[in-house]
Amino acid sequence: MTDPTRSAAGTGTGTGDNAGERPDGSRTRLVHGPGLLVVWLYGVMSVGAVSRSIYQIATEYEHAPLAYSLSAMAAVVYAFITYTLVRGGETARRAALLSCAAELVGVLTVGTWTLADPAAFPDATVWTDYGMGYLFIPVLLPITGMVWLRTSRR
């Protein structure tokens, strides 16, 4: 049974100390306004990266193990960010912010690596060429997510 005083739909400041909860027990809602689009895009990227990596690992892993493992790692990062954004609260906000920063580092690292040494990647990853195969969403999404998380704090 859920406690109605602990609604995830709260819209307060999240100044409580317990996992981002407000003093009345409800969590700060992160999914509202433009943040809804950010969560939706992370959800779509999660589904795309998970399905792609599962298929590639199950059927072609020996062809490009590094690329397919990196795609699986990207899928985990996208799913975790989606979860933290939906969960809400100040702790979730901080976890999402750190995860978005780590994702951006990953995209920039893998993107640069794929340009510098294409032979290391016989097949594409989600982050290959900075996400060109995904319309550059993988490089733009963490930046957008970090901006949203910082500006919607108040």
NORCOR-V457600 format. One record per pair of residues at least 24 apart in sequence whose ideal C-beta (glycine too) atoms are under 10 Angstrom apart, sorted by the first residue. I is the first residue (numbers start at 1). J is the second residue. Records with the same first field share a line. If there is no record, write none. Layout:
I->J / J
//
This chain:
7->88
8->86 / 87 / 88 / 89
9->88
10->88 / 89
11->88
13->90 / 153 / 154
14->88 / 89 / 90 / 91 / 92 / 93 / 153 / 154
15->90
16->89 / 90
17->90 / 91
18->89 / 90 / 91
19->87 / 88 / 89 / 90 / 91 / 92
20->87 / 88 / 89 / 90 / 91 / 92 / 93 / 94 / 95
21->88 / 89 / 90 / 91
22->89 / 90
26->88 / 89
27->87 / 88 / 89 / 90 / 91 / 92
28->88 / 89 / 90 / 91 / 92 / 93 / 152 / 153
29->86 / 88 / 89 / 152
30->84 / 85 / 86 / 87 / 88 / 89 / 90 / 92 / 93 / 96 / 148 / 149 / 152 / 153
31->85 / 86 / 87 / 88 / 152
32->88 / 152
33->148 / 152
34->144 / 147 / 148 / 151 / 152
35->85 / 144 / 145 / 148 / 149 / 151 / 152
36->85
37->144 / 148
38->81 / 82 / 85 / 96 / 100 / 141 / 144 / 145 / 146 / 147 / 148 / 149 / 152
39->81 / 82 / 83 / 84 / 85 / 86 / 96 / 145 / 148
40->82 / 85
41->78 / 82 / 137 / 140 / 141 / 144 / 145
42->77 / 78 / 79 / 80 / 81 / 82 / 83 / 84 / 85 / 86 / 96 / 99 / 100 / 103 / 137 / 141 / 142 / 144 / 145
43->78 / 79 / 81 / 82 / 83 / 85 / 86
44->78 / 82 / 134 / 137 / 141
45->74 / 75 / 77 / 78 / 79 / 81 / 82 / 103 / 126 / 131 / 134 / 137 / 138 / 141
46->74 / 75 / 76 / 77 / 78 / 79 / 80 / 81 / 82 / 83
47->75 / 78 / 79 / 82
48->74 / 75 / 78 / 126 / 134 / 137
49->73 / 74 / 75 / 76 / 77 / 78 / 79 / 125 / 126 / 127 / 134 / 138
50->74 / 75 / 76 / 78 / 79
51->75
52->124 / 125 / 126 / 133 / 134
53->125 / 126
56->123 / 124 / 125
60->122 / 123
63->122 / 123
64->120 / 121 / 122 / 123 / 124 / 125
65->122 / 123
66->110 / 113 / 120 / 121 / 122 / 123 / 125
67->110 / 114 / 120 / 121 / 122 / 123 / 124 / 125 / 126 / 127 / 128
68->123 / 125
69->125
70->106 / 109 / 110 / 113 / 114 / 121 / 124 / 125 / 126 / 127 / 128
71->110 / 123 / 124 / 125 / 126 / 127 / 128
72->125 / 126
73->103 / 106 / 110 / 125 / 126 / 127
74->103 / 106 / 107 / 110 / 125 / 126 / 127 / 131 / 134 / 138
75->126
77->102 / 103 / 106 / 107 / 126 / 127 / 138 / 142
78->103 / 126 / 138 / 141 / 142
81->141 / 142 / 145 / 149
84->149
85->145 / 148 / 149
90->153
92->149
93->149 / 150 / 152 / 153
94->149
96->145 / 146 / 148 / 149
97->142 / 145 / 146 / 148 / 149 / 150 / 153
98->146 / 149
99->142 / 145 / 146
100->141 / 142 / 143 / 144 / 145 / 146 / 147 / 148 / 149
101->142 / 143 / 145 / 146
102->142
103->127 / 138 / 139 / 141 / 142 / 143 / 145 / 146
104->138 / 139 / 140 / 141 / 142 / 143 / 145 / 146
105->142
106->138 / 142
107->131 / 136 / 137 / 138 / 139 / 140 / 141 / 142 / 143
108->139 / 142
110->138
111->136 / 138 / 139
//
